[in-house]
Every structure is written in C-alpha cells, then in structure tokens.
Amino acid sequence: MSFLFSFPFFSCKLLGKSEPKTEAKDLRIYQIMVSTFRDGDPSIGYRTAWGPEEETGGDLQGVIDSLDYIANMGFNAVWLTPIFDSSGANADENAGFEERLDSTGYYARDFFSIDPHFGSESTFRELVNACHERGIFVILDGVFGHWGDSVAPSPSGKVPERKFGKFNGAAFPESLDFFKEVASFWIREYKIDGWRLDQCYQLGKKGEGVADSHNFWYDIRLAVEEAAAQNRAEGSEWGTLGYMVGECWRNTAAEIQSEAVDSGTAEGYGLESCFDFPSRNYIIRIMTKNGINAGGFLDYVFESADKKGYFHPDGFKPNLFVSNHDLPRLGTAISEAFPQQSPEGADKNIYYRKHEVAMAILAAFSGPITVYYGDEWGAFLEPDKIGKFPCYNDNSSRTAGKTFGFSKDEQNVADCTAALMNARKMHPALFCGTTETIFESDNAFIARKTSGNEEITVIINCSNEDFSYSLEKGGRDIINGNRVRKSGTLPAWSFLFIKTR
C-alpha cells in the first residue's frame, strides 16, 4: 500500500521498497487500554470503566475492528492492557472503587482465561490471528506481582502466594512456578509475541516479596525464551519473538538498572528492556517548558543505553514512550502548561505541531518505541473531566479511542505519525543506528544517525520561532522525497530527516 499524506508544512510519501526483518529494537508498539479503546460488541464490556468517559464498553472486537488502521499507521505491534478474567460487575456511575478497578484488568482472578467483558478465548484467538496476518506482533500485559481478591489455580494446579496484601505483591520464590506457567502458556497456546510487565520492580532484586535479593525476572525470562524456542522449533512463524519490557517507574537509569536488570544473586541478569522513564520525562519537559534546554534533553534521549547507565550482557534495549494509561496524555500536559495551546486555544497550531515533534523523536530513537492510543492524532481531555475519579488522576488518559472521524488538525497529526512510522521501518539508521550529536542549543537539536552505509541527519526545532541550520552536506528528505540543501530554515516546532548517505 502506498502512502501520501498532507500536513502543515510538507507532504509525505515514503522512500524505500521493503521493510527490514523485524527485531525487538524495531518494535513500533501501539498501546491499547482495552476497556476504553473501542466498543466492538455492545452486548459485553464494562460500561463505565476506570476513566473519565461517561460510556466505555471497550472489548477485543473493538481492537479487531481497528487493526487495519493500526497497520496502516505503520505500527507492527499492539500492547493490550490486561485481558485476563477479573470477574467484575458492570460498573456504573455509583460503582465502587473495587468494581471500577476490575475493568482495568490489573487485579485478575484467573490468569488463564479471558475476561468475558472483553470477549472469549475464541475472540482472542481471532484477534491474534488477525494481527499476525497483518504483520503485527501481540504483546500482553503481565501482572506477575499481584492479583484480585482470589486467584484460580493454573492448569497444572499451581497457585501463587501473597505476602504483602492485594496491592503490594506476591511472595517469591513461592509464586515463581505459577507465573512461569502463565508466561509460557500464552506464548505456547496462542502464539503471543511478548509481555509488558506491570510494576516489574515487585519481582526484581529489591521487590518486597523477593527472597535473598534474587532477580526473578531471570527465571521468568528463561521460561519465555524456552517457550518461544519451542514454537520456533515446531516451525511457527509467530510466538517466537519473546519480547519482554518492564514497567519500572523510576526517574533514573541507575534505579531501573538496579531494580529490574541487575542479576542480584541469580545466575544471570533480568530484563533486557524497560520503559525509558527518564527520557520520557525530558520529552515532557521540552513540551511543557516551550523547548527550554531542548538540545541538552534530546542529547540524553538519543544517547546509547550504556551511556545512560543501562547494561545487559545480551544488550539492553530501552523502550521510549511519551504517554501511557497511568500518566497524563501529552495533550493534557501541553494544555495544562499553556492553556492557549489546546485544541480550542489561540495557539492550537503549536499544540498539534508539538505532537508531531514528539512522534518524530520517537521515530528517530534507536530501540523499541511505544505510542499510547490517541497520542498519534493529538487526543485531548477537557479540564473539567480531569480528576473525575480518585487515585492521583491515573485515569485521566483513559479516554475513548477513535480511528476515524478526525478533525482536520487531528488528521494532519495522524498523517504525520503514519509517515514517520512507515519511514522508520524502511531506515535502519533510525531504529538501530548509532547517534552522534552535532548541534544542540536551548531550542534545537541536530544529530547524525548511522547504520551500515546509511546516514540520516535529524533536525528538530523545539521553539516557537523558525530555526536556521547549516550542515556539511545536503541530501534528500526521507519523508517527502524532496532535495534538501545543506542550509535552510526550519519552521517552529517541526523536524527534518535528511538522508545524506
């Protein structure tokens, strides 16, 4: 399928003929909060979930109905928030904390069954097959540190043990065999391709329920790798990636490394990938401080994993993101910092341009990336809906998703995102290249990205003013195919990817 998109300052058409073989470092993940994303089957679903919308009802059929959109946007993986059976009641406006919590899936009661509010096992199998037919990996959300009021045994009769209460975590090694079975079951039975691991510090070497500072991600990682290897040996094309990415909500790479990656007393290291919260925080500061120290912040974002302080003997792969289901949306953060920069504000153009720049930063990052549904078109939550429910506004980003019916401005951002994601898959210099910073200032950043014989210069303007640049050589814009001179001017809040070799 060919692409031709129009948005504020240029037209986009992709250069390249085929997509390189996908590895973990090239994952372009689209995160979906299942309960709030899209209602595909009105007969099921949590009608009011843990979020600001009056009506939700999201389900697996809604995801299936959206797969063509997701594929055309250039994403090659979906991460689904937990879909395991939580057996919760259909919550309404008067529903209590527990009932609304059920809709999130983060306190499951049966890790081996699909929540009937989301669909059935056959619906999930249809979803996985439909994803794989489109070249999309399936990543499930693994909550291996806590569960609901009670939990069903595994098919082999194993049960986990809780030591610190419902919210604070399981005991290890007592729970290890149960969660190894969970991790392997979905890969073997349904050929899923990986796991996002909720609150992964609960199993790391400093977890509350962890004995002797042992990093139990080492053990579970081996179980996942073995299940993927078995699928591969049986000739399966899918269920072989075995990608695992941890949520270690910390402000420094050193903390993430210590809690989720380091070996502790295990025979080997833990997770090979965690969400890069420190880099994400710098991106948000760029967007909410109108680019102050943008060059320095982006210099950190694009540094190699080891320079940031991450290490894994098999190669650590930080996963870059901007928003997720627990954090305010990018659009919410922008509009709260600058009320005039909102979809209805006087400077709405900057609001949407900032979203395009954020997507460009993700596209130029060496390693896996994740985009939270809605951010690809500039989703926004009205201020009067923020904080409708308690719990530090972690629900404010759980707004209804949409894949059509965009305004002109939203369509421009969606087109830009699609152009970036589809260009990224064609250019290894973007997703796995080495990065050399060649210019940084308070509001601008220029870097050279190199992979093999390919060289791409990335220019990002994080300012309300135009930015004049001068390079050693010109080249070709990989987004629209136009020839680019070695010097020029970049409009406010915009970017340029120049193939110079």
N, C-alpha and C positions, 0 to 999 in steps of 0.2 A: 504494500500500500504506500502510495506517495503522499507527502505532506506539503502543504503550502499554507502558511499562517500569516496573518497580519496583526501587528500590534504597534504601540505608539511610535517607535522610531525606526523600525525596519520591517521588512518581510522576511519570513523564514522558510527556507527549503533545505532539505538535508543533503549533505555531501557524503558519499560512500555507497558501497554496494551490498555489503553483508555484515552481519553482526559477529564479532569475535566470540569464541567459545566462552560461555559464562562461568565464572568462578565467584567465590564469596566476595572478592574485592569489587566485583562489578554489579553487585545486587542493588537494584533500584526498587526499594520496598515501598509499597503503598499501605499505610496502616489504616485499618478499619475498626471502629468501635461498633461491634455487630448490633447491639441493642438500639443504637441511634442512627445508624447509617442510612438504611433504606428498607421500607416495608414492602416485601415482595409477596407476602402471604397474609392478608388481613385476618385470617382465622387464627393466627398464632401471634406471638410477640408480647413483650412487656409493653403495655400501652403507655405507661408513664415510667420512664427509667430514671437512672441517677444522672439527671442533667436538667438543663433549663427549658427544654421544649415542653409544650402542653401535651403533645401527642407524639409517640415514637413508633414502637412496633417493629423495629429492625429485626431482620432474620437472614438466614442463609440464602433464601431465594432472592432476596434483595441484592446480595452480593453476586449471585449468578447472573442476575439481570444486568449487572454493571460491568461485567468482565470485558466486553468489547471496548467500552470507554477506557477502562484501566489499561488494556493492552495498547490501544491507540495513543494513549498519553505517553507511552514509552516505558512504563513500569514493567519489570519482569519478576516481581514477587508481591504477594499480599501477606500481610501480617494481620491475623484475626485476633481480637481480644478474646478471652476465654469463652469457649463454646460448650464446656462440659456441664453436665446436669447440675443445676443449682436448686431445682425443685421449688422455686419461689412462686408466690402468688402473683397474679397480675396486679401490679401496684397502681394506685390511683393518687389523686392529689393529697389524700389523707393517709396514704400508706406510710408506715413507719420506716425507721432507719433500716431495719433488717430486710424488709421487703424490697426497698429500692436497691439495697446492696446486692441482693440476689441477681438483679438484672445485669450487673457488671460482669458476673462470672468469676470474680476473683475470690469467691468463697464457695467453691464447688462442693457437692456432696457425693458425686460419682465421677471419677476421672476417666472412666472407660465408656461413658455414654454421652450422647448429645443432649443438651437441654431442649426439651420439647417446645419451649417457647421460641427456639431458633429453627427447629426443624427436626428431621430424623437422621438416623445413620445413613439411610439411602440418599437423602438430600445432600448430606455432607460428601458422600462418595461421588455424587453427580458434580458437586462443586469442584472437588479435587480433579476429577477427570476433565472438566471444562477448563480449568486453569491450565492443566498440562497440555491440552490441545492447543492452547494459545501461547505456549512457551512461558507460562507464569508459574513460579515456584509457590508453594503453600507453606507458610510459617505459622505455627500455632503458638498460643501464649501459654507457657508452662508456669503454673504457680506451685512450686515444689516446696514451699516453706510454710504454708498454712492452708486451711480449708474451712468448710462451713461447720455447722453445729455437730454434724456427724459425717462419716465418710464410708462409702461402700468398699468392701474388700476388692482386691484385684482379681482377675480371672484365676490366678493361681492361689488365691486365698490370703494374700499378704495385706496387711494394714499398716498405716503409718502410726507413729506415736507422737502425741502432742505434749510438750513440756511447759510452754510459756503462755498458754491461753490461745484463744481463737485467732487473735490478730498478730501475735508476735512470733509464731513459728513452731516448726516441728523439731523433734529431737533427732539428732544424728550421732552415731550410725544406725540407731534403731529404725529410722524411716528410709534408709538408703535403698534397700532392695525393692520396696514398694515403688519409689519414684524412678528407679532404674527401669522397672517394668512399665511404668507409664510412658517414659521417654521412648522406649523401644517399641511399644505396642502400636502407636500411631504411625510410626515410620514403616513398620512391617505390614500392618493391617491395611493402611490407607495410602501408603507411599507419600506421606507428607515429607517436606524437604528440610525442615528445621524447626527450631524453637526460639522464641523470645522468652527470656527467663525473668519473671517478676521478682523484684526485691532480692536479687541474687546474693546479696551480702548475707542473707539468712543461712546460706549453705557454705559461704566462704570461710576462710580460716578464722574469722573473728565473729562468726554468727553466734547468736545467743544459745542456740540448741546444739552447737558443734562441740564435739569432744576432742580434746587434745590439739586444738588449732589445726585440724586436718581439713584441707580444702576438698569438700566432697564433690565439687564440680569436676574434679579429675576423674572420679569414678563414673559419674553420670556421662561425662563426655566420652569415655571409652565405650560405654554401653550404646550411645548414639552412633558412634563411629562403627561399632560392630554391626548394628542393625543396618546402617547404610551400606556397609561392605557386603552383607548378606544379600541385600537387594541387587547390588551390582553383580555379584557372582551368579545370581539367577537370571541375569540378562535384562533386568529392569532399567529403563531409561530414567525413571524418576524415583524419588525416595532414596537417592544416593548422595545428595549434597551434604546432609548432616550439619547444616549451619546452626550455630548456637550463639546468641547475643544476649548479654546480661544487662539488666537494669540495675546499675549501682549508682544511686542518686547522690553523687559526691561532687565537690567543687574543684578537686584537683586530680590529675592523673595519678599522682602518688597514692592517694587514698583508694582509687579504683583498683590500681595495681595490687595494693596490699590486701584488699578485702575480697577480690574476685579472681585474681590471676595467679598470684604467687603460690608456690607449692605448699607452704606450711610444712607439715610432717608427711604429706602424701609422697608417693613415688614420683609424681610429676606435677606439672603446672595445671591450672584450672582452665578457665575460659580463654579462648583465642580472640574473642570480640566482645566489646561492651559499648554501650552508647556513650558518645563523647560529650558528656555534660559540660565540661569546662569550655570546649569550643563553642557549643550551643549558647552558653551564657554570654560569650563575647559577641556572637552574632546579634543576640537580642540587645546588647548594649549599643551596638552600632545603630540598630534600627530605632532605638528609643532615645539616643543622645544626638541624633542627626549627624552621625558619622564621626563624632569626635574620637580621635585616635583609631580610626578605622584601619589605617595601614598597619599599625602595630598589632591590633587584634587579629587581622587576617593573616599576618605573618605567622602568628601562633596557630591559627586554624589549619593552615596548609603545611605546617611542619610535619616531619615524619613521626611515626608513632614512638620510636625510640627517643627522639629529641624531646617529645612531650613528657616522657617518663614511663611509657608503657613498654613491656617486654614479655614475649613468649618465645620459647625456643623454636616453635613452629611458625613464628611470625604473627605479631599481634595486629588486628585489623579494627581500629576504632570505627564505630558507625556514627556518622554525622547526621544530625536532625535539627529541626528548628522548634517544632511543637509536638506535643503528644496529648493523650487523653487526660493526663494528670496536670498539665500545665496550661496557662492561658494561651489561646491562639496567638499567632504572630499578629494578626489583625487587631486583636484585643489589646495587645501590648503597645502597638503603634498608636492606636486611637486614645488609649488612656494617657500616654505620654504627651500626645499632641492632638487634642480634640478636633482641631481643624483638619487633621489628616485622618479622615474616616470616610467611608463611602458616601456620606452625605455632607462632608465638610467642604470648606472653601478650597482646601488643598488636597482634594481626593486623588488628584493625579499622582501626587507623591506617595499616597497610601498604596496605590496599585503598583507604582514603579518599585517601591521597596519590596513588595512581594516578588517581583521579577528578579531583583538583585539577589534576594535570599535564595531563590531557586537556582540562580547562576552559581552562587557559592557552593551549593550542594553539588551541582553538576560538575564542577571543576575539582571536586575533592577526590583524592586518591584513597579509595576504600569504599566499603558499602555505605549507602545512604538511605534515609527513611523520610518519606513525606507523609504527614498526617492528613487524612482525607479533608478536603475543603481548603487547605492552605494552597493547593495548586491553582485555585481560582480566586483567592482573596476572601475567604469566609470571614464573617464579622458577627459578633454578638452584641445586641443592643445593650447599653449600660444598665438599663433597668432590669435586665434578666440576670446579671451577674450576681452571684450570691443568693440565688433563689432558694437553694438548699444549703445545708451546712457543710462542714468539712473543708475548710480553707480554700473554697472555690475550685476544688479539683475537678468539679463537674462543669465548669463554665465553658470548656471547649467541646463538650459532648452535644453539639448541635446537630440538627438534621443534615444529612448529606444530600447532595444532588449531583447529577451527571448530565443535566440538560437544563434548558430554561435560563441560561445565564444572561445577565445584562451585558451591554457592550463592553464595559470595563472588565467585568469578570471573564468574558470570553477572551479578551486580549491577554489576560494573565494566564488563562488555561492554554491558549495557543502558544504562548511563550514557554510555559512549562513543558508542553509536549515537544516543542522544537529542541529544547535543552536536553531532555531525557533521551530523545531519539538520536541527537547528535552525540551525546555521551557514549552511547553503546557502540558507535562507529569509530570512536577515537580512544585507543588505549592510553594516550598521553593524558587524557582527562581522568580516567578512573583508576589508573595504576602508575602514572608517570611520576618521576622524581620532580620535585618542585624547588625552583630557585627564585627567591625574591630579588627583583631587580630595581624596584622602586616602592617606597612607602611614604605616605605623608599623613597628615591629620585626617584627610578625607578621601584618599585614593590609594590604590594598590595595584602593582604590576608584578606578575610572576611569569617565569618561563617553565613550562611543563614538558618533560621529555620522556619518551618511551621508544626504545629502538631507534629507528630512523625518523620518527615523528616528533615534531616540536610545535607546541602551541603556546602562544603568548596570551595570557589572561589579563585583561584590564578591567578594573571595577571602580566606578565612581560613586562614592557614598556621600554625596554632597548635594545641596540644593542649587548649586551653581555648576556651570559647564567646567570640564577638566581638559586641559590641553596636554597632550603627551607627545613624546619623541622617542622613537625606538631605533635600534641599529639597522633594522630592515623591515620592510612591509611584508604583505602576504595576502592570504585570502580568508575572508570571514567564513568560518565553518557553518554558521547558521544560515546566512542568505546567499553565500557564494560570491559576494562582491569582492572586487580587488580593494585592498586597504593599503594606503600609503604609510610610510614609516613615521609620519607625524600627522596629527589631526586633533580634533576636539570631540570629546565625548559628552553627551547631554547629561543633565542632572539625574542622579540615581539610575544609572544604566551600566551596561557591560559590553565587552567586546572580546570574542575569542578568535584569534588570528593564527591560522596555520602558516608558520614561517618555514617549515621544512616537512 
